[in-house]
Amino acid sequence: MIKNRRAFSFFEVILVIVIVGLLAAIFVPATVKIREDVCQSMIEKQLNAVIKAAQQYNADKGTSSVDYKTLVDSKYIPKLESVSGESYDALTIASRGTASVKTSMGKDISVEY
C-alpha cells in the first residue's frame, strides 16, 4: 500500500541543497565580475569628464596642465563621488598623457588622452 506522504525525504532535501549550492557557485562570481566591470566603466567615464574639463580649462586659461582641485574650485567640473574608493584629488591633467586612479581594492584604472 502507498502511504500518503506529508514531508520531504532526506534525499530530496539534500538534492535541493546541492542544486542551490551549484547555482550560488555560478551566480556569485558572475555578479562580482559584473560589479567590477560596472565600477571600472563608471570610473573611466568620470576620468573622461575630468580630462574634458581640464582640456577646456587649459584652452580657456592658456595653461599646459591643471589639477582636479583647481577644476572643481573653478567650477569646470562638480566634485566627483567615489565609485570604488578612488580619489581624484591627486589627479593632474597635462596636454597629453594618462589619467589614472587607484580603487580601494588596489586596481589601477587609467585613461589615455
C-alpha positions as CSV (number, residue, x, y, z in Angstrom):
1,M,0.0,0.0,0.0
2,I,1.1,3.5,-0.8
3,K,1.1,5.7,2.2
4,N,0.3,9.5,1.9
5,R,3.5,11.5,2.4
6,R,3.4,14.9,4.1
7,A,7.2,15.6,4.3
8,F,10.2,15.6,2.1
9,S,12.6,12.7,2.2
10,F,16.2,13.1,3.2
11,F,17.3,12.6,-0.4
12,E,15.1,15.3,-1.7
13,V,16.3,17.8,0.8
14,I,20.0,17.0,0.0
15,L,19.2,17.3,-3.7
16,V,17.7,20.8,-3.3
17,I,20.7,21.9,-1.2
18,V,23.2,20.7,-3.8
19,I,21.3,22.4,-6.6
20,V,21.1,25.7,-4.7
21,G,24.8,25.4,-3.9
22,L,25.7,24.9,-7.5
23,L,23.6,27.9,-8.6
24,A,25.3,30.0,-5.9
25,A,28.7,28.8,-7.1
26,I,28.0,30.1,-10.6
27,F,25.9,33.2,-9.6
28,V,28.2,34.8,-7.0
29,P,31.4,35.1,-9.1
30,A,29.4,36.3,-12.1
31,T,27.8,39.1,-10.1
32,V,31.2,40.1,-8.6
33,K,32.6,40.3,-12.1
34,I,29.7,42.4,-13.4
35,R,30.0,44.8,-10.4
36,E,33.8,45.2,-11.1
37,D,33.1,45.9,-14.8
38,V,30.4,48.5,-14.0
39,C,32.6,50.2,-11.4
40,Q,35.5,50.3,-13.9
41,S,33.2,51.8,-16.6
42,M,31.9,54.5,-14.3
43,I,35.4,55.4,-13.2
44,E,36.6,55.6,-16.8
45,K,33.6,57.8,-17.5
46,Q,34.5,60.1,-14.6
47,L,38.1,60.3,-15.8
48,N,37.0,61.2,-19.3
49,A,34.9,64.0,-17.7
50,V,37.9,65.3,-15.8
51,I,40.0,65.2,-18.9
52,K,37.4,67.1,-21.0
53,A,37.1,69.7,-18.3
54,A,40.9,70.1,-18.0
55,Q,41.3,70.5,-21.7
56,Q,38.6,73.2,-21.7
57,Y,40.3,74.9,-18.7
58,N,43.7,74.7,-20.4
59,A,42.3,76.2,-23.6
60,D,40.5,79.0,-21.7
61,K,43.3,79.9,-19.4
62,G,46.3,79.2,-21.7
63,T,47.9,76.7,-19.3
64,S,49.5,73.4,-20.1
65,S,48.3,71.4,-17.1
66,V,45.7,71.7,-14.3
67,D,44.9,69.6,-11.2
68,Y,41.5,68.2,-10.2
69,K,41.1,70.5,-7.2
70,T,41.5,73.6,-9.4
71,L,38.9,72.3,-11.9
72,V,36.4,71.9,-9.0
73,D,37.2,75.2,-7.4
74,S,36.9,77.0,-10.8
75,K,33.6,75.2,-11.4
76,Y,34.7,73.5,-14.6
77,I,33.5,70.2,-13.1
78,P,31.5,69.3,-10.0
79,K,33.2,67.3,-7.2
80,L,33.0,63.7,-8.2
81,E,31.7,61.0,-5.9
82,S,33.9,57.9,-5.4
83,V,32.6,54.8,-7.1
84,S,35.0,52.3,-5.6
85,G,37.1,54.1,-3.0
86,E,39.2,56.0,-5.6
87,S,40.3,59.6,-5.1
88,Y,40.7,62.2,-7.8
89,D,42.4,64.7,-5.5
90,A,46.0,63.9,-6.7
91,L,45.0,63.9,-10.4
92,T,46.8,66.4,-12.7
93,I,45.9,66.7,-16.3
94,A,48.6,67.9,-18.8
95,S,48.2,68.5,-22.5
96,R,48.9,64.8,-23.3
97,G,49.3,61.7,-21.0
98,T,47.4,59.2,-18.9
99,A,44.9,59.9,-16.1
100,S,44.8,57.2,-13.6
101,V,43.3,56.5,-10.2
102,K,43.6,53.5,-7.8
103,T,40.5,51.8,-6.3
104,S,40.1,50.7,-2.7
105,M,40.9,47.2,-4.0
106,G,44.3,48.4,-5.3
107,K,43.3,48.2,-9.0
108,D,44.7,51.0,-11.2
109,I,42.3,52.4,-13.8
110,S,43.8,54.6,-16.5
111,V,42.6,56.6,-19.5
112,E,44.9,57.9,-22.1
113,Y,44.2,61.3,-23.7
